[in-house]
């Protein structure tokens, strides 16, 4: 066989193999694209809040929270005694949030006028700063930000004025989306309190729960371990509120008009 044919034949065979390979590759579908990773589910969070303390039951509530490694928020009133000093500091030292609930909580005093409300908040702010060295930026209006108590001497509602005033001063106010009713129908029934809270929380991924720690709320202390165990078993975590956390506001501050 001539030498040139010995060279040409293998080359022809190689070309045929390459053409077959290309045809097979062209006819085969592209491998499926990898499915995108599913988005992480939002963390289910409970913000337990306690209003109107400190009282003699507040340390017991703190003991329960510590035992269950859960954080909460305490919207406190004014207590100028050494007991108040101790409780305010313990709340902060144990990783909870401390919020302003006005110094006196007397509706006739705090809602006498917008100026009166502002002064009552400032009085508590100064007291807490004197005791702890910090100034709370979290605020809860007694009876909530949309209550019907807030009427000035002229009979007109001062609620919107209050919400805007306090926002301009750097406060972030918090209402709630789950009411334990421990101040009403459930006041003396720990299991009813726990059931109301759990049923309300399970309807949402982010819950701010209204509870109380004034001296008449012993049933709330009894309900707390039940609430913590059940909600944790349902995958919830317990966090303190902050200036940047989830919030519920019945009335929101109005944006300032552009000049």
Residue pairs with C-beta under 8 A, 6 or more apart in sequence:
42 205
42 206
43 205
43 237
44 205
44 206
44 234
44 235
44 236
44 237
45 205
45 206
45 207
45 236
45 237
45 238
45 239
45 246
46 201
46 207
46 209
46 231
46 236
46 237
46 238
46 239
47 72
47 73
47 206
47 207
47 208
47 209
47 238
47 239
47 240
47 241
47 245
47 246
48 70
48 72
48 73
48 209
48 211
48 227
48 238
49 72
49 73
49 74
49 75
49 99
49 140
49 174
49 176
49 208
49 209
49 210
49 211
49 241
50 58
50 61
50 72
50 73
50 74
50 75
50 211
50 212
50 213
50 220
51 75
51 101
51 140
51 210
51 211
51 212
51 213
51 214
52 75
52 76
52 77
52 101
52 105
52 212
52 213
52 214
53 74
53 76
53 77
53 87
53 212
53 213
53 214
54 74
54 76
54 79
54 83
54 84
54 87
54 88
54 213
55 213
55 214
55 215
56 215
57 213
57 214
57 215
57 217
57 218
57 220
57 221
58 74
58 87
58 213
59 87
59 90
60 221
61 72
61 213
61 220
61 221
61 224
62 87
62 90
62 91
62 94
62 96
64 221
64 224
64 225
64 228
65 71
65 72
65 94
65 96
65 224
65 228
66 94
67 225
68 225
68 228
68 229
68 232
70 228
70 232
70 238
71 95
71 96
71 97
71 238
71 239
71 240
72 96
72 97
72 238
72 240
73 96
73 97
73 98
73 99
73 138
73 174
73 240
73 241
74 91
74 96
74 97
74 98
74 99
74 213
75 99
75 100
75 101
75 138
75 139
75 140
75 174
76 87
76 88
76 91
76 98
76 99
76 100
76 101
76 124
76 128
77 101
77 102
77 103
77 104
77 105
77 124
78 84
78 102
78 103
78 104
78 123
78 124
78 127
79 87
79 88
80 127
84 127
84 131
85 131
88 98
88 128
88 131
88 132
89 131
89 132
91 97
91 98
92 98
92 132
92 134
95 240
96 240
97 138
97 240
97 241
97 242
98 128
98 132
98 134
98 136
98 138
99 136
99 138
99 139
99 140
99 174
99 241
100 121
100 124
100 125
100 128
100 136
100 138
100 139
100 140
100 171
101 124
101 139
101 140
101 142
102 110
102 117
102 120
102 121
102 124
102 142
103 120
103 121
103 123
103 124
103 127
104 110
104 120
105 142
107 142
107 143
107 149
109 116
109 120
110 116
110 117
110 120
110 142
111 117
111 142
111 149
111 150
111 151
111 158
112 152
112 153
113 152
113 153
113 158
114 152
114 158
114 161
114 162
114 165
117 150
117 158
117 162
117 165
118 162
118 165
118 166
118 169
121 139
121 166
121 171
125 135
125 136
128 134
128 135
128 136
129 135
137 170
137 171
137 172
137 243
138 171
138 172
138 173
138 174
138 241
138 242
138 243
139 166
139 171
139 172
139 173
139 174
140 173
140 174
140 175
141 147
141 150
141 162
141 173
141 175
142 149
143 149
144 175
144 176
144 250
145 159
145 162
145 163
145 173
145 175
145 249
145 250
145 251
146 159
146 175
146 250
146 251
147 159
148 157
150 157
150 158
150 159
150 162
151 157
151 158
152 158
159 251
160 251
160 254
163 173
163 249
163 251
163 252
163 253
163 254
164 253
164 254
166 173
167 173
167 253
168 253
172 243
172 247
173 247
173 249
174 208
174 241
174 247
174 248
174 249
175 208
175 248
175 249
175 250
176 208
176 209
176 210
176 248
177 200
177 204
177 207
177 208
177 248
178 197
178 200
178 201
178 204
178 207
178 208
178 209
178 210
179 196
179 200
179 209
179 210
180 186
180 193
180 196
180 197
180 209
180 210
180 211
180 212
180 220
180 223
181 187
181 192
181 193
181 196
182 193
182 211
182 212
182 217
182 219
182 220
182 223
183 212
183 217
185 192
186 192
186 193
186 196
186 219
187 216
187 217
187 219
188 219
189 219
190 219
190 220
190 222
190 223
190 226
191 223
191 226
193 211
193 219
193 220
193 223
193 227
194 223
194 226
194 227
194 230
197 209
197 211
197 223
197 227
197 231
198 226
198 227
198 230
198 231
200 207
200 209
201 207
201 209
201 231
201 236
202 234
206 246
207 236
208 241
208 246
208 247
208 248
211 217
211 220
212 220
213 220
228 238
231 238
232 238
239 245
241 247
